[in-house]
Amino acid sequence: MKLSSVLATPRSFRTTRWSLVRLAIAEEPVEAMQAMEALCEAYWYPLYAFIRRSGYKPEDAEDLTQGFFARMLDRDILMSADPSRGKLRSFLLTCLRRYMASEHERARALKRGGGLVTSLDAEWAEDRYRHEPRDNMSPDRLFQRRWALTVLEHALRLLEEEYASRGKENQFGTLRPFLGMSGEPGPTYEQAAASLGLTVNNVKTQIFRLRQRWRELLFEQVSLTLDEPSSDEIKAELAELMQCV
């Protein structure tokens, strides 16, 4: 499955947490495979971006990313996972560094596409990487940024789904710029009101509700990436992710 299709079905992200790792190393083959797919789908581009920013060429980054997930498929990496040691994203990044070091030492070329639980859309990934900030952002910082944006994108898709389920696609499309995700100036309150046929006060109320629900979904999504977190831990993780965007 390619990431472009994953972004179209964001609810697969809802189980991306430490409990997913437990399922991936379980004895039940179907559940283990589904859990592994979800892990790969959610994390492969942030890890690919980390490898590219580390100085690897696109084809080498693709090989390393696929090889890393192949190792995960064998469950060698996940068997050592320990939620008490920290965040899942930090654990995976540490494991990737070790894998890259071992591959560098062996200088072993992997065949692309064989035996993986998810296929990398290399062309899509490289096009996306070309749009990453051209600055001195470290590989670690870029990984954190891409992971934070992954969380934001999935929460935004869930919010869009909720509005669509109530037949309010047009309202969501009009009010979405007020979330400030695009980085570009959006319509004024007056313009949004005219477009939706509402009063300015009503539009302001709708924007307030949109932002409130947006925060709730972000809180929920971040909580699912932690292992039995407290409210304070979720808030701290959310604050850390937002600093990376």
Backbone as a ProteinNet text record, in pm:
[ID]
protein_1_A
[PRIMARY]
MKLSSVLATPRSFRTTRWSLVRLAIAEEPVEAMQAMEALCEAYWYPLYAFIRRSGYKPEDAEDLTQGFFARMLDRDILMSADPSRGKLRSFLLTCLRRYMASEHERARALKRGGGLVTSLDAEWAEDRYRHEPRDNMSPDRLFQRRWALTVLEHALRLLEEEYASRGKENQFGTLRPFLGMSGEPGPTYEQAAASLGLTVNNVKTQIFRLRQRWRELLFEQVSLTLDEPSSDEIKAELAELMQCV
[TERTIARY]
84.4	0	87.1	55.9	134.2	80.5	169.2	129.9	17.4	12.5	-94.5	-230	-239.3	-366.1	-387.8	-279	-291.9	-352	-307.5	-358.4	-506.5	-554.8	-695.8	-777.9	-709	-779	-711.6	-722.5	-644.1	-678.3	-790.4	-826.3	-731.6	-651.4	-553.3	-449.2	-434.5	-337.7	-384.6	-511.1	-567.4	-510.3	-452.3	-397.6	-245.6	-185	-39.6	14.1	34	83.6	158.8	202.8	280.1	199.4	69.8	-10.3	-4.8	18.6	31.7	158.1	263.2	386.5	361.7	282.8	253.1	178.4	86.7	14.6	108.3	203.3	293.2	383.5	410.3	495.9	414.2	282.9	195.9	201.4	146.7	149	39.2	-63.8	-175.1	-129	-111.3	-49.6	-125.7	-258.3	-336.7	-326	-346.2	-336.5	-194.7	-96.1	42.3	72.8	25.7	50.2	-20.7	-144.7	-218.1	-150	-102.2	-32.7	96.4	169.6	293.9	268.4	162.2	126.1	100.1	26	-6.9	118.4	211.2	336.8	415.4	425	499.3	434.9	303.7	231.8	250.7	249.3	256.9	397.9	498.4	632.9	729.3	694	798.5	847.7	760.1	812.7	898.5	859.3	950	1087.1	1090.7	1218	1295	1223	1286.6	1348.5	1276.3	1328.1	1452.1	1453.1	1571	1692.1	1673.4	1784.7	1834.2	1741.6	1781.4	1859.1	1812.4	1881.1	2017	2034.2	2163.1	2266.7	2226.5	2322	2313.5	2212.5	2199.8	2124.4	2158.8	2089.9	1950.4	1858.5	1721.1	1713.2	1790.1	1781.2	1836.8	1940.3	1995.7	1900.7	1836.5	1739.7	1622.1	1580	1469.7	1511.5	1631.4	1680.6	1688.2	1742.6	1758.5	1623.3	1529.3	1397.1	1328.2	1334.7	1272.5	1341.8	1474.7	1547.5	1514.9	1497.9	1463.1	1327.4	1229.9	1098.1	1098	1185.4	1198.5	1249	1343.2	1393.3	1281.4	1197.7	1082.5	987.7	973	884	930.6	1062.3	1116.3	1102.9	1057.7	1030.6	1156.6	1273	1398	1402.9	1358.6	1366	1260.1	1136.5	1026.2	1031	1099.7	1108	1180.6	1263.7	1337.4	1265.9	1147.2	1074	1029.1	1048.1	1009.6	944.8	812.1	742.4	795.8	850.3	898.2	1020.8	1082.2	1204.4	1176.3	1050.7	1022.6	921.8	926.7	829.8	859	754.8	768.9	851.7	826.9	900.6	1049.8	1083.3	1223.7	1287.8	1212.4	1262	1291.4	1198.3	1217.4	1334.6	1352.2	1462.8	1596.7	1604.1	1725.9	1757.4	1654.4	1673.3	1717.6	1663	1702.8	1850.1	1894.5	2036	2126.6	2089.4	2169.1	2168.2	2051.2	2040.4	2125.7	2121.1	2200.3	2349.2	2390.9	2531.8	2574	2489.9	2523.8	2526.3	2434.1	2431.4	2552.1	2594.3	2711.8	2835.9	2843.2	2958.6	2959.7	2846.2	2839.9	2836.5	2794.3	2784.8	2706.3	2593.5	2512.8	2397.8	2388.9	2280.6	2157.6	2042.6	1918.1	1836.4	1766.9	1676.6	1551	1510	1392.9	1265.3	1172.2	1037.4	1014.3	1116.8	1095.9	1063.6	954.6	922.3	879.7	828.2	788.6	639	598.7	456.4	394.9	475.3	423.2	519.9	469.3	556.9	576.7	699.3	729.3	698.3	625.7	603.2	722.9	832.7	959.2	948.6	877.8	864.4	790.7	681.4	605	691.1	765.7	847.9	955.8	1021	1128.2	1074.1	956	894.7	862.3	812.9	781.4	908.1	1013.8	1138.7	1196.7	1178.1	1229.1	1163.7	1046	976	1004.5	1092	1130.1	1213.4	1215.2	1292.4	1440	1491.9	1634.2	1712.9	1740	1812.8	1907.3	1953.1	2046.9	1977	1849.3	1776	1842.5	1872.3	1939.4	1845.9	1901.5	1815.4	1716.5	1762.7	1673.9	1559.3	1594.2	1492.7	1392.1	1441.5	1351.6	1259.7	1312.1	1227.8	1117.2	1154	1054.6	949	994.3	901.3	805.3	858.4	771.9	674.2	719	627.4	517.5	554.3	454.5	352.3	398.7	306.7	218.6	272.4	190.9	73.4	100.3	-6	-108.6	-61.3	-151.6	-235.9	-174.1	-246.2	-356.5	-326.1	-427.4	-541.5	-511	-616.5	-703.3	-640.6	-715.7	-807.4	-759.2	-843.2	-962.3	-939.9	-1049.6	-1153.7	-1106.1	-1197.5	-1277.7	-1212.2	-1280.7	-1385.6	-1352.4	-1447.2	-1572.1	-1553.3	-1667.8	-1761.1	-1704.4	-1787.9	-1857.3	-1785.9	-1844.8	-1960.3	-1946.4	-2052	-2180	-2168.1	-2285.4	-2326.9	-2267.9	-2302.8	-2252.3	-2143.1	-2091.4	-1952.4	-1932.5	-1803.1	-1770	-1869.5	-1846.1	-1807.6	-1875.3	-1842.6	-1700.3	-1661.7	-1526.2	-1423.8	-1448.2	-1355.1	-1339.1	-1448.5	-1444.8	-1375.2	-1399.2	-1345.7	-1208.3	-1167.1	-1037.7	-920.3	-912.3	-798.3	-784.2	-893.9	-887.5	-813.2	-780.2	-699	-551.6	-515.3	-378.1	-280.1	-327.5	-239.2	-163.6	-223.8	-164.7	-49.6	-47.3	56	30.6	-82.7	-120.1	-243	-258.4	-375	-505.2	-604.6	-733.3	-834.5	-961.3	-1065.4	-1089.3	-1152.2	-1192.5	-1320.6	-1358.7	-1485.4	-1600.7	-1592.7	-1700.6	-1708.8	-1594	-1592.8	-1645.1	-1605	-1653	-1803.5	-1851.8	-1995.4	-2074.1	-2024	-2093.9	-2093.8	-1983.3	-1972.7	-2067.4	-2087.3	-2170.4	-2314.2	-2341.3	-2475.2	-2508.6	-2408.6	-2428.3	-2392.9	-2428.3	-2387.2	-2242.3	-2178.9	-2041	-2029.8	-2124.3	-2122.1	-2137	-2223	-2241.2	-2113.9	-2046.9	-1921.8	-1817.1	-1809.4	-1713.8	-1742.5	-1870	-1908.5	-1865.5	-1888.5	-1851.2	-1699.5	-1624.5	-1479	-1431.4	-1494.1	-1459.7	-1481.4	-1595.1	-1625.3	-1528.1	-1491.9	-1396.8	-1262.1	-1214.7	-1085.5	-1088.7	-1200.6	-1214.1	-1208.9	-1282.7	-1282.9	-1146.5	-1079.3	-944.8	-848.1	-857.6	-771.6	-803.3	-931.8	-970.4	-913.1	-921.1	-869.8	-717.7	-650.6	-505.7	-467.9	-539.4	-515	-533.5	-640.6	-669.7	-561.4	-520.3	-420	-285.8	-246.8	-120.6	-127.6	-241.1	-254.7	-236.1	-274	-263	-119.9	-29.3	110.4	191.1	124.8	190.5	130.9	200.6	154.7	89.6	-43.3	-121.4	-78.8	-87.9	-38.6	-136.8	-82.1	-164.8	-197	-290.6	-327.4	-207.9	-128.6	-11.6	92.3	108.8	204.2	160.2	29.2	-23	-0.7	-29.6	-10.4	136.6	226.2	369	415.2	366.5	401.9	345.9	223.1	161.1	238.3	278.2	354.6	489.3	552	681.6	666.5	560.8	538.2	510.2	430.4	395.7	518.3	616.3	739.7	821.4	794	871.4	814.9	693.5	628.6	685.4
-120	0	123.8	221.8	343.2	447.6	540.2	640	727.4	750	832.8	773.8	640.4	575.8	576.4	573.1	577.3	709.1	818.6	949.1	961.8	877.7	880.5	799.5	718.1	637.7	656	776.6	810.1	734.5	666.5	600	485.3	439.3	336.9	387.9	519.3	580.2	574.1	552.2	563.1	458.3	350.4	246.9	248.4	354.8	360.6	400.7	303.8	328.4	204.6	205.4	92.6	-37.1	-28.7	-151	-214.7	-131.6	-184.6	-269.7	-228.6	-306.4	-442.5	-442.9	-570.3	-663.8	-606.6	-688.4	-739.6	-655.1	-691.2	-808.8	-828.4	-940.1	-1053	-1043.6	-1148.6	-1272.3	-1379	-1505.9	-1513.3	-1428.4	-1430.9	-1364.8	-1440.6	-1388.3	-1275.5	-1283.4	-1180.4	-1047.8	-1050.4	-928.4	-871.5	-958.8	-913.4	-842.8	-898.6	-838.1	-703.7	-695.9	-570	-463	-502.1	-407.9	-359.9	-451.3	-414.5	-317.9	-342.4	-253.2	-112.1	-102.7	28.7	101.7	30.2	91.5	144	62.7	103.9	223.6	220.1	327.3	461	458.9	584	639.8	552	598.4	602.3	542.9	525.7	657.2	754.9	878.1	958.2	977	1046.2	978.8	844.6	774.5	791.7	788.9	811.3	950.2	1050.1	1187.3	1197.1	1125.7	1124.4	1070.2	961.5	900.4	993.3	1055	1146.5	1263.9	1321.3	1435.6	1394.4	1265.7	1215.9	1205.7	1238	1243.2	1130.5	1044.3	932.4	973	910	933.4	870.9	915.8	862.6	711.1	650.3	504.5	433.2	490.7	430.1	447.9	565	589.7	494	467.7	372.6	232.7	191.1	59.4	46.6	149.7	145	144	224	227.9	93.3	35.6	-94.8	-203.4	-196.6	-296.2	-288.8	-167	-148.4	-209.8	-187.6	-244.8	-395.8	-443.7	-588.9	-650.4	-581.2	-628	-624.7	-521.4	-515.9	-631.5	-664.7	-775.1	-905.6	-921.4	-1040.1	-1031.6	-913.7	-888.6	-881.7	-876.9	-866.8	-737.1	-628.1	-497.1	-482.2	-520	-494.5	-579.6	-691.2	-776.3	-705.8	-607.1	-535.8	-409.4	-384	-261.8	-264.1	-152.9	-140.5	-4	0.9	128.8	213.2	149.6	225.4	309.6	284.3	357	485.6	511.9	638.6	626.4	721	732.2	631.7	586	491.1	550.9	678.1	739.9	748.4	772.8	778.8	640.3	538.6	401.5	361.5	390.7	353.8	428	554.6	631.5	575.9	538	478.2	347.4	267.2	140.1	163.6	266.2	296.9	335.6	417	456.4	332.9	241.5	119.9	36.6	29.6	-46.3	16.8	149.7	219.1	196.7	197.2	174.9	33.6	-64	-202.5	-223.4	-157.6	-170.5	-101.5	8.1	77.2	-10.4	-78	-164.4	-282.4	-339.5	-455.8	-416.4	-288.7	-238.1	-336.4	-378.5	-478.7	-410.6	-433.6	-375.7	-464.9	-403.7	-478.4	-465.4	-568.4	-560.8	-487.3	-390.6	-311	-390	-380	-431.9	-573.6	-647.4	-787.3	-811.8	-884.7	-929.1	-822.6	-709.6	-602.6	-603.7	-548.2	-540.5	-414.8	-322.6	-202.7	-161.6	-112.5	-69.5	80	124.8	265.8	331.9	440.3	520.6	613.8	562.8	635.9	768.5	769.7	893.9	999.4	957.8	1050.3	1100.7	1009.1	1046.5	1146.3	1121.9	1211.2	1348.2	1349.6	1478.1	1555.1	1483.6	1548.5	1597.2	1516.6	1555.5	1681.8	1698.1	1817.4	1944.5	1930.9	2046.9	2069.7	1986.1	2009.4	2137.4	2204.1	2327.9	2308.1	2395.6	2389.3	2474.2	2418.8	2490.2	2393.4	2428.5	2343.9	2251.1	2224.5	2135.3	1998.4	1950	1821.1	1706.9	1587.5	1472.3	1444.9	1457.3	1433.6	1534.1	1660.5	1766	1745.7	1706.2	1682.9	1565.2	1460.1	1345.8	1389	1467.6	1514.5	1600	1685	1772.6	1690.6	1592.8	1512.2	1429.7	1379.8	1303.3	1393.5	1514.4	1608.5	1641	1663	1693.6	1573.8	1453.1	1333.1	1329.5	1361.3	1365.3	1472.3	1590.6	1700	1664.3	1604.4	1569.1	1468.3	1369.3	1267.4	1324.9	1409.4	1472.8	1560.6	1629.3	1715	1633.6	1518.5	1431.9	1378.3	1344.1	1297.5	1407.1	1529.9	1642.9	1662.6	1651.7	1665.3	1556.1	1435.2	1323.8	1351.9	1405.9	1435.5	1536.7	1641.2	1741.8	1681.6	1597.9	1535.5	1443.4	1375	1283.3	1357.8	1488	1570.5	1657.3	1629	1704.6	1847.6	1873.1	2009.1	2023.5	1955.6	1964.9	2108.1	2181	2317.8	2407.8	2387.7	2467.7	2439.9	2313.5	2278.8	2341.5	2331.1	2387.5	2537.8	2604.2	2750.6	2791.3	2716.4	2753.6	2694.2	2595.8	2529.9	2628	2731.1	2824.2	2889.6	2897.3	2960.3	2874.5	2750	2665.7	2702.2	2776.2	2821.8	2716.4	2609.2	2501.4	2533.3	2612.6	2635.5	2734.7	2820.7	2921.7	3038.7	3037.1	3143.6	3216.1	3344.8	3419.3	3361.9	3347.6	3295.1	3406.5	3371	3472.7	3549.6	3661.8	3737.6	3676.8	3718.7	3671.5	3709	3829.2	3877.6	3793.8	3760.9	3679.6	3539.2	3481.6	3347.9	3348.8	3451.4	3462.9	3473.2	3553.9	3570.2	3439.6	3367.7	3241.4	3135.8	3135	3032.5	3077.8	3204.9	3255.8	3267.2	3298.9	3311.9	3453.4	3484.5	3612.3	3602	3714.6	3714.5	3650.9	3682.1	3624.2	3472.6	3425.9	3281.6	3215.9	3280.6	3227	3218.4	3320.4	3318.5	3202.7	3175.6	3063.7	2931.4	2918.1	2795.9	2775.8	2882.7	2874.1	2831	2884.8	2846.2	2696.7	2645.5	2503.1	2418.4	2467	2395.7	2383.9	2492.9	2491.9	2404.8	2409.9	2329.6	2180.5	2141	2000.1	1959.5	2050.1	2028.1	1997	2074.6	2051	1917.2	1881.9	1754.4	1637	1645.8	1538.1	1527.3	1640.5	1638	1571.5	1607	1549	1397.6	1355.2	1212	1140.8	1199.1	1135.4	1123.7	1228	1223.2	1119.4	1108.3	1010.4	868.2	843.4	710	673.2	769.3	738.7	716.5	724.8	704.3	582.6	531.9	412.3	449.9	438	469	602.4	710.4	840.2	910.9	998.7	1087.7	1210	1290.9	1412	1505.9	1517.6	1605.6	1554.7	1424.5	1367.5	1392.5	1383	1408.9	1555.5	1645.3	1788	1819.9	1756.9	1780.9	1730.8	1613.1	1558.6	1644.7	1690.3	1776.8	1906.7	1964.6	2089.3	2067.7	1954.2	1923.9	1907.7	1840.1	1820.7	1953.2	2037.7	2165.5	2253.1	2239.3	2316.1	2271.4	2150.5	2095.9	2139.2	2191.2	2223.3	2355
0	0	0	-83.3	-92.6	4.2	42.7	140.9	89.7	-42.8	-97.1	-64.9	-63.4	-28.6	121.1	198.7	343.5	388.3	327.1	364.3	331.2	239.5	205.3	304.1	385.7	485.9	621.4	677.7	795.9	921.4	925.1	1049.9	1081.9	982.4	1012.9	1111.8	1120.8	1211.1	1355.9	1377.2	1511.6	1606.4	1552.5	1640.1	1641.9	1589	1584.7	1721.8	1807.4	1942.3	1988.6	2111.8	2162.7	2159.3	2179.4	2175.2	2037.3	1934.7	1798.7	1787	1854.7	1855.6	1919.1	2026.4	2092.7	1998.4	1918.9	1821.6	1712.6	1671.9	1562.1	1597.8	1726	1767.2	1828.2	1813.1	1867	1778	1827.4	1754.2	1649.2	1662.3	1567.1	1436.2	1327.2	1205.9	1137.8	1133.3	1065.4	1139.4	1270.8	1350.3	1346.1	1349.4	1345.8	1214.1	1103.4	973	960.6	1006.7	1002.1	1086.9	1203.6	1290.5	1225.9	1162.3	1096.5	981.6	905.9	796.1	847.5	957.4	1013.5	1058.9	1119.5	1162.5	1043.1	939.5	820.7	752.7	740.6	673.2	743.5	874.4	950.3	958.4	960.2	990.9	872.7	758.8	659.5	600.8	575.5	515.9	613.2	739.9	832.1	841	836.9	842.2	711	599.2	468.5	464.3	513	514.5	602.6	714.1	801.7	726.2	653.2	579.6	468.9	396.9	289.4	346.1	456.2	514.7	573.9	596.9	646.2	535.1	412	301.7	200.8	213.3	121	-6	-117.1	-243.7	-238.3	-325.5	-321.3	-328.3	-420.1	-433.4	-310	-249.7	-127.7	-9.8	-3.4	103.7	92.5	-30.9	-50.7	-5.3	-44.9	-3.2	148.1	212.5	357.7	429.1	378.9	441.1	427.9	308.2	287.3	368.8	372.7	450.2	598	647.8	788.3	818.6	731.2	755.1	734.1	646.6	631.4	761.2	825.9	954.6	1059.2	1052.5	1142.5	1114.8	987	949.7	1012.7	1023	1088.8	1240.9	1288.2	1429.5	1514.7	1449.1	1524.3	1603.7	1542.1	1605.9	1713.9	1680.2	1772	1898.3	1892.2	2010.4	2125.1	2091.5	2196.1	2242.4	2188.5	2223.2	2368.6	2435.9	2576.4	2597.6	2613.2	2630.1	2745.3	2847.2	2963.2	2930.5	2815.1	2779.2	2702.4	2669.7	2601.6	2489.8	2400.3	2291.9	2180.4	2114.8	2005.4	1891.8	1857.8	1747	1779.9	1905.7	1945.5	1937.8	1978.9	1972.4	1828.2	1736.5	1596.5	1534.1	1570.5	1515.1	1564.6	1690.3	1744	1672.6	1650.3	1579.8	1435.1	1371.7	1234.2	1228.4	1322.1	1324.3	1334.1	1421.1	1437.4	1309.3	1247.1	1123.1	1013.3	1001.6	900.5	923.1	1049.4	1080.1	1041	1068.9	1035.2	885.2	815	669.5	606.1	664.3	613	627.6	739.9	764.3	667.8	642.9	555.1	407.6	382	244.4	157.5	209.8	139.2	66.5	-63.7	-142.7	-132.4	-97.3	-85.5	-212.5	-247	-361.1	-320	-399.9	-365.4	-390.7	-293	-311.7	-265.8	-226.8	-194.6	-49.7	-23.7	109.4	206.9	156.9	247.5	272	384.6	414.5	355.5	306.5	242.1	133.5	21	-87.6	-79.6	-100.7	-94.4	-227.5	-225.2	-344.2	-355	-411.8	-412.1	-485.1	-597.8	-673.9	-592.4	-526.9	-441.8	-326.9	-264.7	-150.2	-189.8	-302.9	-344	-384	-446.4	-480	-352.5	-252.1	-125.1	-55.8	-65.1	-0.2	-63.2	-193.4	-261	-209.3	-146.7	-92.7	55.8	112.7	250.9	259.1	375.3	389.5	353.4	270.1	232.8	331.4	445.6	549.8	618.3	733.9	807	905.3	882.2	970.8	973.5	1091.9	1107.9	1070	1041.3	1013.7	1126.3	1251.6	1365.6	1367.9	1345	1346.7	1233.9	1116.9	1004.3	1032.9	1093.7	1130.8	1225.1	1327.6	1423.7	1354.2	1262.2	1189.6	1104.1	1032.2	945.7	1029.6	1144.5	1229.2	1283.7	1325.9	1376.2	1268.2	1146.1	1036.4	1002.2	1019.6	997	1094.1	1220.2	1320.9	1284.1	1246.4	1210.4	1088.5	987.9	866.5	893.3	975.4	1005.4	1087.4	1181.9	1261.5	1172.3	1077.8	986.1	897.2	852.4	770.1	849	973.9	1058.2	1076.1	1094.5	1108.5	980.5	867.6	739.2	721.6	763.3	755.4	837.3	956.4	1042.8	977.9	919.6	852.3	730.8	656.1	537.9	576.1	689.5	733.2	767.7	797.4	827.7	709.1	593.7	473.7	475.3	547.8	560.3	497.5	383.9	316.9	278.3	228.2	184.1	301.9	415.1	532.7	579.4	579.5	621	527.3	396.4	300.4	314.5	348.7	364	493.4	600.3	731.2	760.9	684.2	708.2	716	631.3	641.1	778.3	854.4	985.9	1088.9	1049.8	1137.5	1128.1	1024.5	1010	964.9	900.8	858.1	729.3	641.1	509.3	511.9	611.9	617.4	524.5	456.8	364.8	418.8	384.5	433.6	378.6	465	423.4	405.6	392.3	375.4	504.9	493.2	611.5	666.2	787.2	842.9	750.1	696.6	609.5	481.6	424.3	302.1	328.5	439.8	474.9	499.8	565.6	593.5	464.6	370.8	242.8	164.4	168.6	94.9	149.4	280.2	344.3	368	341.2	364.4	511.8	593.3	736.9	782.1	904.6	960.8	1006.9	1024.4	1070.2	1208.5	1296.4	1431.3	1426.2	1336.5	1322.3	1270.5	1175.7	1122.5	1232.6	1315.5	1425.6	1521.7	1544.6	1631.1	1568.5	1435.9	1366.1	1366.6	1352.7	1356.5	1494.2	1597.8	1734.4	1754	1705.6	1718.8	1637.7	1519.1	1434.9	1505.5	1560.2	1629.6	1754.6	1825.2	1946	1912.3	1808.6	1768.3	1714.8	1646	1593.8	1709.1	1816.6	1932.5	1997.9	2003.8	2063.6	1984.3	1852.4	1767.7	1777.1	1783.9	1800.6	1932.7	2036.9	2169.1	2163.1	2094.3	2081.5	2002.6	1889.3	1805.3	1876.7	1947.9	2021.4	2132.7	2198.1	2306.9	2255.7	2129.9	2073.5	2035.7	2037.4	2008.1	2135.1	2250.3	2379.4	2448	2544.9	2614.7	2746.9	2751.8	2871.3	2932.5	2854.4	2902.4	2994.3	3078	3157.9	3073.4	3120.5	3047.8	3033.6	3137.3	3133.3	3032.7	3024	2928.6	2785.8	2761.9	2627.8	2590.7	2685.3	2659.5	2631.9	2705.6	2686.6	2550.5	2510.7	2379.7	2267.6	2282.8	2181.5	2168.9	2281.4	2279.5	2210.1	2235.1	2172.8	2021.7	1980	1836.5	1767	1829	1767.1	1750	1836.3	1823.6	1703.7	1656.2	1543.3	1408.1	1405.5	1278.9	1224.3
[MASK]
+++++++++++++++++++++++++++++++++++++++++++++++++++++++++++++++++++++++++++++++++++++++++++++++++++++++++++++++++++++++++++++++++++++++++++++++++++++++++++++++++++++++++++++++++++++++++++++++++++++++++++++++++++++++++++++++++++++++++++++++++++++

